[in-house]
């Protein structure tokens, strides 16, 4: 039986798909997002911070395995 994806997992996959296009000008995307309410930028910052935290944890766990 396949596990049902959470709302957060679905959003993460949509974000990853949306920005994975290497022809997409991320600076232009940022310019368009800049006119949105500040809460959007704050929430995107939270996502990036959480991503970095998880990546560091994965890196630490991988490098400490067997030590």
BELWO-V263831 format. One line per field, one symbol per residue. phi: phi as a letter, one per 20 degrees, with the letter a starting at -180 (. if undefined). psi: psi as a letter, one per 40 degrees, with the letter a starting at -180 (. if undefined). burial: # if it has 9 or more other C-alpha atoms within 8 Angstrom, else .. A space follows every 50 residues. Layout:
phi: ???
psi: ???
burial: ???
//
This chain:
phi: .fffffgfffffffffffdfffefefffgfffffefgggfffffffffff ffgffffffffffefne
psi: hhhhiiddddddddddddeeheehhdddddddddeiiddddddddddddd ddddddddddddeehe.
burial: .........#........#..............#......#......... .................
//
